[in-house]
Amino acid sequence: MKEAKEEKMAINLKILVVDDEQAVQLYFKKLLIEQGWEVTSAMNIDDAIIKVKSEKFHIIFLDLIMPGKSGEEGITELKRYNPKAAIVIITGYPSVESAVNTLKLGAEDYIKKPFDNQGIIDLINKIARKNNLLTDIDDYIAETVGGRLKKLRKSQKMTLKDLSDKIDLSISLCSQIENGKVMPSLLTLYKICKGLNTKLEEITRDI
């Protein structure tokens, strides 16, 4: 019998949108934040370079025509500081020549305005699969729940031993749960939440 494949999805992606139109920036933020992705925006290439120097992005959506440096000029500069980023050119004035030029310069894809919502999401997931940016959902849930429990325990100045004694679970198991190594059963999670004086839904919200 074949083993079932673990379900994976693109989680915790960091995306930079470089476009001088605020409406385009807001469009991407609204669409992509709803998917759980982190979105940062820049008005031009110089602004984008400042951001990629201090932070690494998985995907950069880059407008082709902007005041100052063009998208074509920006590809090389952005790649210099963030070489692993997948750059997607966006434009309201598509042409075969510009598409070929930007792909030669290292762009991952080239898409035209107006955008298709599902098309954008599908493209991001495609890039995530290609660049091994997918995360096992089970691992993500375990790490998220564990991280929230650890943060809450520390905020209450409670040690692992304090928690262990309070809820009658071993220190080792509490540590493994907090570090995302073990996904607790609902009963165990309920006991931990009770020991931390919080509700189960607070720890599992938005997951």
ChimeraX attribute file (.defattr): number of C-alpha atoms within 10 A of each C-alpha:
attribute: neighborCount
match mode: 1-to-1
recipient: residues
	/A:1	3
	/A:2	4
	/A:3	5
	/A:4	6
	/A:5	6
	/A:6	10
	/A:7	10
	/A:8	15
	/A:9	15
	/A:10	20
	/A:11	18
	/A:12	15
	/A:13	19
	/A:14	17
	/A:15	25
	/A:16	25
	/A:17	25
	/A:18	28
	/A:19	25
	/A:20	18
	/A:21	13
	/A:22	12
	/A:23	10
	/A:24	17
	/A:25	20
	/A:26	14
	/A:27	12
	/A:28	21
	/A:29	20
	/A:30	11
	/A:31	16
	/A:32	19
	/A:33	12
	/A:34	10
	/A:35	14
	/A:36	14
	/A:37	16
	/A:38	16
	/A:39	21
	/A:40	17
	/A:41	22
	/A:42	20
	/A:43	17
	/A:44	23
	/A:45	25
	/A:46	15
	/A:47	12
	/A:48	22
	/A:49	19
	/A:50	13
	/A:51	18
	/A:52	20
	/A:53	12
	/A:54	9
	/A:55	11
	/A:56	16
	/A:57	20
	/A:58	20
	/A:59	22
	/A:60	27
	/A:61	24
	/A:62	29
	/A:63	27
	/A:64	26
	/A:65	18
	/A:66	17
	/A:67	11
	/A:68	10
	/A:69	13
	/A:70	15
	/A:71	27
	/A:72	21
	/A:73	14
	/A:74	22
	/A:75	23
	/A:76	16
	/A:77	17
	/A:78	23
	/A:79	19
	/A:80	13
	/A:81	17
	/A:82	21
	/A:83	17
	/A:84	13
	/A:85	21
	/A:86	22
	/A:87	29
	/A:88	26
	/A:89	26
	/A:90	24
	/A:91	22
	/A:92	13
	/A:93	10
	/A:94	15
	/A:95	10
	/A:96	7
	/A:97	8
	/A:98	17
	/A:99	19
	/A:100	12
	/A:101	12
	/A:102	22
	/A:103	17
	/A:104	10
	/A:105	14
	/A:106	16
	/A:107	23
	/A:108	17
	/A:109	16
	/A:110	20
	/A:111	19
	/A:112	15
	/A:113	11
	/A:114	10
	/A:115	15
	/A:116	11
	/A:117	12
	/A:118	10
	/A:119	11
	/A:120	15
	/A:121	14
	/A:122	12
	/A:123	14
	/A:124	20
	/A:125	18
	/A:126	14
	/A:127	21
	/A:128	20
	/A:129	15
	/A:130	10
	/A:131	13
	/A:132	10
	/A:133	17
	/A:134	18
	/A:135	17
	/A:136	13
	/A:137	16
	/A:138	15
	/A:139	15
	/A:140	17
	/A:141	15
	/A:142	19
	/A:143	19
	/A:144	17
	/A:145	23
	/A:146	25
	/A:147	17
	/A:148	15
	/A:149	22
	/A:150	18
	/A:151	12
	/A:152	17
	/A:153	21
	/A:154	11
	/A:155	9
	/A:156	10
	/A:157	10
	/A:158	13
	/A:159	13
	/A:160	19
	/A:161	15
	/A:162	14
	/A:163	18
	/A:164	18
	/A:165	13
	/A:166	14
	/A:167	16
	/A:168	13
	/A:169	15
	/A:170	13
	/A:171	16
	/A:172	12
	/A:173	15
	/A:174	22
	/A:175	17
	/A:176	15
	/A:177	22
	/A:178	24
	/A:179	19
	/A:180	19
	/A:181	14
	/A:182	17
	/A:183	19
	/A:184	19
	/A:185	9
	/A:186	10
	/A:187	9
	/A:188	15
	/A:189	20
	/A:190	17
	/A:191	17
	/A:192	24
	/A:193	20
	/A:194	14
	/A:195	17
	/A:196	17
	/A:197	12
	/A:198	14
	/A:199	13
	/A:200	15
	/A:201	11
	/A:202	11
	/A:203	19
	/A:204	13
	/A:205	8
	/A:206	7
	/A:207	10
